[in-house]
Amino acid sequence: MSSTLPARLFRLVHRRKVEALAGIPGPPPSFPLGNALDFLGKPPWEVFAGYGRAYGGMALAWIGGTPVVVLNDPTLIARVLGAGSAGYYKDAPGKALEPVITKRCLFIANGDDWAYRRSIHPARGEVADEWLASVVPTLRDAVASGVRRLAERNPGGVDLYDGLERVAFDAFAVAAWGEPLGDGAYREFVALGMVGDRRMQPPSQSAPPLCPMFYADRRRWYGRFDGLIEKARREADPSRTDLLARSLRRNPDVPRDDFRDLLANVFYGGVFSATSGLVTALYLLAHHPAEEAILRDQLKGLDLGSPAVGPADLDACPRLGSIVLEALRYLTPVPLMARSVVTTRPVELGGHTLPPDTKLFLTNWAIHRSPDLWADPDRFDPGRWESGGAEAHPIGGPDFFPFGQGARTCVGMPFALAYMKTALATIISRHRVELDRSVPYKATYFFGVMIPRGLKGRFLPVGPLHADAPEDSDSPVG
């Protein structure tokens, strides 16, 4: 460890914490910020991946006086999320997000409370299976109309993420709640999300939100869903196929507040990350038009306009699913996950004893691009998922987990994948997305999701599955 004065002072002030975690390699901390300066101007997932390259799959860093164990090792991460998960709980970002998504949200629950909410969640079980089997036409129509409006209102181009976030919000609303929610609801969604994101940044996790508008927005946001639930119960329509109607028919006795909060948070659980994955796929295709040409050719065999089109039809276009998986690997939307050691006892991990309540960051960023796990990992290659590739790297396995692993794998993963595949097929079959290929891929971190920013695109209508494409290019990541 460094012998500079700030380093010696750090060890003196935090002696007990330092001694408790002695032996875990990592960057030398300095008083008073620890290693916090490493993150200035750099995405946290890249900093943590750098720790993995420099110090191995288990590294110790300090954010101020708080130690964090950074895991880049797939075996250790699989233990934390899988076989050894009883030794850990989900702390961050629970306190930060609780005012926005409420304690009833599955995302921040733990223990028996989590198990109960998982068991009643509308997006799992037979109801969800029936819903997913019929949801593709709903998503297709919502995406088609949303992108058409984007193209008509912004002929000069639009920020791809911002535009497609609204498209996803409307598609999620119709699929889950049975109707679009409108501009007011979207404004509230964005406003509450911004509060949640700010609260995820130190040191404001514990203090209550100070903006009076926050409480008014939250009241209106959840009040909308109370009204939709009561309306669906009062005007029961057996022909409705949305998740709300299906769930109420099958599980009418679920407490309203539990049901409301679980289903309302389908937006925060999926809109940001699914939009990130979709924008990344479009960006990569713009830089690899040969891959887009393969997709367009395969889409000719997909009757996407059929009222009965379903997941099996999308799966019959293998390059569609392969492009989505490769985008999730290449530039994963959720590059960090957090856990904490249980408060009641220490745990053993990687040959080290971690004290109670030690914080851990688990990163899939480096694992998804590791040359030890992937052939030519820095190459965008959707074909790697075909001819046994998907079976060799199953989603949710130790080397590919964009939605997490183990029992707490995102409950909305099947819907998110269905949305991204449907949206990509719909856009590519109707439009050529024109991007300025000189603009590098840059991302911010918002609400726990890597958000691509500054990618302006035009949606140019094309004939049926036809577009003129520029020549291919090298890797686009800047």
C-alpha positions in Angstrom: 0.0 0.0 0.0 1.2 3.5 -0.8 3.3 5.2 1.9 2.4 8.8 1.0 1.1 11.1 3.8 -2.6 11.0 2.6 -2.3 7.2 2.4 -0.9 6.9 5.9 -3.5 9.3 7.2 -6.3 7.2 5.6 -5.0 4.0 7.2 -4.8 5.8 10.6 -8.4 7.2 10.4 -9.9 4.0 9.1 -7.6 1.5 10.7 -10.2 -1.0 11.8 -11.9 -1.1 8.5 -8.6 -1.4 6.7 -7.4 -4.2 8.9 -10.8 -6.1 8.6 -10.3 -6.2 4.8 -6.5 -6.7 4.7 -5.3 -8.9 2.0 -7.8 -7.9 -0.7 -5.8 -6.1 -3.4 -6.9 -2.8 -4.8 -5.9 0.8 -5.5 -4.3 2.6 -2.6 -6.7 5.0 -0.9 -5.9 8.5 0.2 -7.5 10.7 2.8 -10.2 11.9 2.7 -11.7 10.7 -0.5 -10.3 7.1 -0.7 -10.4 6.2 -4.5 -13.3 8.5 -5.4 -11.1 10.6 -7.7 -10.7 7.6 -10.0 -14.3 8.2 -11.0 -14.0 11.8 -12.2 -15.0 11.9 -15.8 -15.1 8.2 -16.2 -18.1 5.8 -16.2 -18.1 3.7 -13.0 -18.3 0.4 -14.9 -15.1 1.2 -16.8 -13.3 2.1 -13.6 -14.4 -1.2 -12.0 -13.4 -3.1 -15.1 -10.0 -1.4 -14.8 -9.7 -2.6 -11.2 -10.3 -6.1 -12.5 -7.5 -5.9 -15.0 -5.1 -4.4 -12.5 -5.9 -6.3 -9.3 -7.8 -9.4 -10.4 -11.4 -10.6 -10.1 -11.8 -9.4 -6.5 -10.6 -5.9 -5.6 -11.1 -3.5 -2.8 -11.8 0.2 -3.4 -12.8 3.0 -1.1 -15.5 5.7 -1.7 -14.5 8.1 1.0 -14.3 6.0 4.2 -16.6 3.3 2.8 -15.0 0.1 1.5 -16.5 -1.5 -1.5 -15.5 -5.0 -2.9 -15.5 -5.0 -6.7 -16.1 -8.4 -8.4 -15.1 -9.0 -12.0 -14.8 -12.8 -11.6 -17.7 -14.8 -13.0 -17.3 -17.6 -10.5 -17.4 -15.2 -7.5 -20.3 -13.3 -8.9 -22.2 -16.5 -9.5 -21.7 -17.4 -5.9 -23.0 -14.1 -4.6 -26.1 -14.2 -6.9 -26.6 -17.9 -6.8 -25.4 -20.6 -4.4 -24.3 -18.2 -1.7 -27.0 -15.6 -2.1 -28.3 -16.2 1.4 -25.2 -14.4 2.7 -26.1 -11.1 0.9 -29.0 -8.7 0.6 -29.9 -5.9 -1.8 -29.2 -2.6 -0.2 -28.2 0.0 -2.8 -30.2 1.6 -4.3 -33.1 0.8 -2.1 -33.0 3.8 0.2 -32.5 6.1 -2.8 -35.4 4.7 -4.8 -37.9 3.9 -2.1 -39.7 7.3 -2.4 -40.1 6.8 -6.1 -40.9 3.1 -6.5 -42.2 2.4 -2.9 -41.4 -0.4 -0.5 -43.7 -2.7 -2.4 -41.4 -2.8 -5.4 -39.8 -6.2 -6.0 -36.6 -4.5 -7.1 -35.7 -3.3 -3.6 -37.4 -5.9 -1.4 -35.5 -8.5 0.5 -36.0 -11.8 2.4 -39.6 -13.0 3.0 -41.0 -9.7 1.7 -39.2 -10.2 -1.6 -40.3 -13.8 -1.9 -44.0 -12.8 -1.4 -43.8 -10.0 -3.9 -42.1 -12.3 -6.4 -44.8 -14.9 -6.0 -47.6 -12.4 -6.7 -45.9 -10.4 -9.5 -48.1 -10.1 -12.5 -45.1 -10.6 -14.9 -44.5 -14.2 -13.8 -46.4 -17.5 -13.9 -49.2 -18.7 -16.2 -50.8 -15.3 -16.6 -47.5 -13.8 -17.8 -47.0 -16.7 -20.2 -50.4 -16.2 -21.8 -49.8 -12.4 -22.0 -46.4 -12.8 -23.6 -47.8 -15.2 -26.2 -50.2 -12.5 -27.4 -48.3 -9.3 -26.8 -46.3 -9.0 -30.0 -49.1 -7.3 -32.1 -49.7 -4.8 -29.4 -46.0 -3.9 -29.2 -45.7 -3.8 -33.0 -48.6 -1.4 -33.4 -47.4 0.9 -30.6 -43.8 1.0 -31.9 -45.0 1.6 -35.5 -47.2 4.5 -34.6 -44.7 6.0 -32.2 -41.8 5.9 -34.6 -44.0 7.2 -37.4 -44.9 10.2 -35.2 -41.2 10.7 -34.5 -40.3 10.8 -38.2 -43.1 13.1 -39.1 -42.5 15.6 -36.2 -38.7 15.5 -36.5 -37.8 15.3 -40.2 -34.3 16.7 -39.4 -33.6 14.0 -36.9 -34.1 13.3 -33.2 -32.0 12.1 -30.3 -32.5 8.4 -30.6 -32.6 7.6 -26.9 -35.0 10.4 -26.0 -37.3 9.7 -28.9 -37.4 5.9 -28.4 -37.8 6.2 -24.6 -41.2 7.8 -25.2 -42.0 5.1 -27.8 -41.2 2.4 -25.2 -43.2 4.1 -22.5 -46.3 4.2 -24.7 -45.8 0.5 -25.7 -45.3 -0.6 -22.2 -48.4 1.3 -21.1 -50.7 -0.4 -23.7 -49.2 -3.8 -23.2 -49.3 -3.7 -19.4 -52.2 -1.4 -18.6 -54.4 -1.6 -21.7 -54.2 2.0 -22.9 -51.8 4.8 -23.5 -51.2 7.1 -20.5 -50.6 10.3 -22.4 -48.2 13.3 -22.1 -48.9 14.0 -18.4 -48.1 10.6 -17.3 -44.9 10.5 -19.3 -43.9 13.9 -17.8 -44.5 12.5 -14.3 -42.5 9.3 -15.1 -39.5 11.3 -16.3 -39.7 13.7 -13.3 -39.9 11.0 -10.7 -37.1 9.1 -12.5 -34.9 12.2 -12.3 -35.5 12.4 -8.5 -34.6 8.8 -8.1 -31.4 9.2 -10.2 -30.3 12.2 -8.1 -30.9 10.3 -4.9 -28.7 7.5 -6.2 -25.8 10.0 -6.1 -24.0 10.5 -2.7 -24.8 12.0 -0.3 -28.6 12.4 -0.8 -29.8 8.7 -0.5 -31.4 9.1 2.9 -32.8 12.6 3.0 -36.4 13.0 1.9 -36.9 14.7 -1.5 -37.1 18.4 -1.0 -39.0 19.4 -4.2 -42.7 20.0 -3.4 -43.5 19.0 -7.0 -42.2 15.6 -6.4 -45.0 14.7 -4.0 -47.6 16.0 -6.4 -46.2 14.1 -9.3 -46.0 10.9 -7.2 -49.6 11.3 -6.1 -50.8 11.8 -9.7 -48.6 8.9 -11.0 -49.9 6.3 -8.6 -53.4 7.7 -8.7 -53.6 7.0 -12.4 -53.0 3.3 -11.7 -55.5 3.2 -8.9 -58.1 4.6 -11.4 -57.2 2.1 -14.1 -57.5 -0.8 -11.7 -60.8 0.3 -10.4 -62.0 0.8 -14.0 -60.9 -2.6 -15.1 -62.7 -4.2 -12.1 -65.8 -2.3 -12.7 -65.9 -2.7 -16.5 -64.6 -6.3 -16.8 -63.9 -7.1 -20.4 -63.0 -10.7 -21.2 -61.6 -9.7 -24.6 -58.8 -7.6 -23.1 -55.4 -9.1 -23.5 -53.3 -6.6 -21.5 -51.4 -7.7 -18.4 -53.7 -5.7 -16.0 -56.9 -7.4 -17.3 -55.4 -10.9 -17.4 -54.0 -10.6 -13.9 -57.3 -9.3 -12.4 -59.2 -12.2 -14.1 -56.8 -14.8 -12.7 -55.8 -13.2 -9.3 -58.6 -10.9 -8.3 -57.8 -11.0 -4.5 -54.3 -9.5 -4.7 -54.3 -6.4 -2.5 -54.8 -3.4 -4.7 -51.7 -1.4 -3.4 -49.4 -4.4 -3.9 -50.8 -5.0 -7.4 -50.6 -1.3 -8.3 -47.0 -0.8 -7.3 -45.7 -4.0 -8.8 -47.3 -3.4 -12.2 -46.7 0.4 -12.1 -43.0 -0.3 -11.8 -42.8 -2.2 -15.0 -41.9 1.3 -16.4 -39.0 1.9 -14.1 -37.9 -1.7 -14.3 -37.8 -1.8 -18.1 -38.2 1.4 -20.1 -34.7 2.8 -19.5 -32.8 -0.5 -20.0 -34.9 -1.7 -23.0 -34.6 1.6 -24.7 -30.8 1.6 -24.1 -30.5 -1.9 -25.6 -32.7 -1.0 -28.6 -30.7 2.2 -29.4 -27.5 0.4 -29.0 -28.7 -2.3 -31.5 -29.7 0.4 -34.0 -26.4 2.2 -33.6 -24.4 -1.0 -34.1 -26.4 -1.9 -37.2 -25.8 1.6 -38.7 -22.1 0.9 -38.3 -22.4 -2.7 -39.7 -24.8 -2.5 -42.6 -23.8 -6.0 -43.7 -25.5 -7.2 -40.5 -28.5 -5.0 -41.2 -28.8 -6.5 -44.7 -28.8 -10.0 -43.2 -31.6 -9.0 -40.8 -33.6 -7.4 -43.6 -33.3 -10.5 -45.7 -34.5 -12.7 -42.9 -37.4 -10.4 -42.0 -38.8 -11.0 -45.5 -40.0 -14.4 -44.2 -41.7 -12.9 -41.1 -45.3 -11.8 -41.5 -44.9 -9.1 -38.9 -48.3 -7.5 -39.9 -50.2 -10.6 -39.0 -52.7 -10.2 -36.1 -51.5 -13.5 -34.8 -47.8 -12.9 -35.0 -46.1 -14.2 -31.8 -42.8 -14.9 -30.1 -42.3 -18.1 -32.1 -42.5 -16.1 -35.3 -39.8 -13.7 -34.1 -37.7 -16.7 -33.1 -38.0 -18.0 -36.6 -35.9 -15.0 -37.7 -32.7 -16.0 -35.8 -30.6 -13.0 -36.7 -33.2 -10.8 -35.0 -32.7 -12.4 -31.6 -28.9 -12.7 -32.2 -28.6 -8.9 -32.8 -30.5 -8.2 -29.6 -28.3 -10.6 -27.6 -25.1 -9.3 -29.1 -26.1 -5.7 -28.3 -26.8 -6.7 -24.7 -23.3 -8.3 -24.6 -21.4 -5.7 -26.5 -22.7 -2.6 -24.7 -24.8 -4.0 -21.8 -27.5 -1.6 -20.5 -27.1 -2.5 -16.8 -23.3 -2.8 -16.3 -23.3 -2.8 -12.5 -25.2 -4.6 -9.8 -24.9 -4.1 -6.0 -25.2 -6.4 -3.0 -24.2 -6.1 0.7 -23.2 -8.8 3.1 -26.0 -9.6 5.5 -25.8 -7.5 8.7 -25.9 -10.5 11.1 -22.6 -12.3 10.2 -19.5 -12.2 8.1 -19.2 -14.3 4.9 -16.3 -16.1 3.2 -15.7 -15.1 -0.4 -12.7 -15.7 -2.6 -10.6 -16.8 0.3 -11.4 -13.6 2.3 -13.7 -12.9 5.2 -16.0 -10.0 4.5 -17.5 -8.2 7.6 -21.2 -7.8 8.0 -22.8 -5.1 5.8 -19.8 -4.9 3.4 -20.9 -3.4 0.1 -20.1 -5.2 -3.1 -20.3 -4.1 -6.8 -20.7 -6.8 -9.3 -19.9 -5.9 -12.9 -20.8 -7.8 -16.0 -19.1 -5.2 -18.2 -15.7 -6.8 -18.2 -17.1 -10.3 -18.2 -19.1 -9.7 -21.3 -16.0 -8.5 -23.1 -13.5 -11.0 -21.6 -11.1 -12.7 -24.1 -11.0 -15.7 -21.7 -14.8 -16.2 -22.2 -15.5 -14.9 -25.7 -13.9 -15.3 -29.1 -12.9 -11.9 -30.5 -14.9 -10.2 -27.8 -14.4 -6.6 -29.1 -16.0 -7.4 -32.4 -19.8 -6.9 -32.9 -20.7 -10.4 -34.2 -24.4 -11.4 -33.9 -23.5 -14.7 -35.6 -21.7 -15.9 -32.5 -25.2 -16.6 -31.0 -26.2 -19.0 -33.7 -25.2 -22.6 -34.4 -25.0 -23.4 -30.6 -23.7 -20.0 -29.5 -26.7 -19.2 -27.4 -26.6 -22.6 -25.7 -22.9 -22.2 -25.0 -23.6 -18.8 -23.3 -27.1 -19.0 -21.9 -28.6 -15.8 -20.7 -28.4 -15.6 -17.0 -25.3 -17.8 -16.9 -22.0 -16.8 -15.3 -20.5 -15.2 -18.5 -23.7 -13.5 -19.8 -26.1 -11.9 -17.4 -27.5 -8.6 -18.7 -30.6 -9.1 -16.5 -28.8 -10.6 -13.5 -28.5 -14.2 -12.3 -30.1 -16.6 -9.9 -33.4 -16.2 -8.1 -33.3 -12.4 -8.5 -32.9 -12.4 -12.2 -35.1 -9.6 -13.5 -38.7 -10.8 -13.5 -39.4 -8.7 -16.6 -36.6 -10.2 -18.7 -39.0 -12.2 -21.1 -41.1 -9.1 -21.8 -38.0 -6.9 -22.3 -36.6 -9.3 -24.8 -39.9 -9.5 -26.6 -40.1 -5.7 -26.7 -36.6 -5.2 -28.0 -37.0 -7.9 -30.7 -40.5 -6.6 -31.8 -39.3 -3.0 -31.8 -36.2 -3.7 -33.8 -38.1 -5.8 -36.4 -40.8 -3.1 -36.7 -38.3 -0.3 -37.1 -36.0 -2.1 -39.6 -38.9 -3.3 -41.7 -40.4 0.2 -42.1 -37.4 2.6 -41.8 -33.8 3.1 -42.5 -32.2 4.8 -39.5 -29.7 7.3 -40.7 -27.0 8.2 -38.2 -24.0 10.4 -38.3 -21.4 7.7 -38.1 -18.7 10.2 -37.0 -20.4 10.6 -33.7 -18.9 8.2 -31.1 -20.9 6.1 -28.7 -21.0 7.9 -25.4 -23.1 7.0 -22.4 -24.2 8.5 -19.1 -25.4 6.6 -16.1 -29.1 7.2 -15.2 -31.3 5.3 -12.8 -28.7 2.5 -12.7 -28.8 2.2 -16.5 -26.1 3.0 -19.1 -27.9 5.6 -21.4 -26.4 6.3 -24.9 -26.5 10.1 -25.5 -26.0 12.4 -28.4 -26.9 9.9 -31.1 -29.1 11.9 -33.5 -31.0 9.8 -36.1 -33.5 10.2 -38.9 -36.2 7.6 -39.5 -36.5 7.4 -43.3 -39.4 5.4 -44.6 -38.4 2.5 -47.0 -40.1 0.1 -49.3 -40.9 -3.3 -47.9 -37.6 -4.5 -46.3 -35.5 -2.4 -48.7 -32.9 0.2 -47.9 -29.7 1.6 -49.4 -27.0 1.2 -46.9 -23.5 2.6 -46.6 -20.4 0.5 -46.6 -19.4 -1.3 -43.4 -17.0 0.3 -40.9 -14.7 -0.6 -38.0 -15.8 -0.9 -34.4 -17.8 2.2 -33.5 -17.2 2.5 -29.7 -15.6 5.8 -28.8 
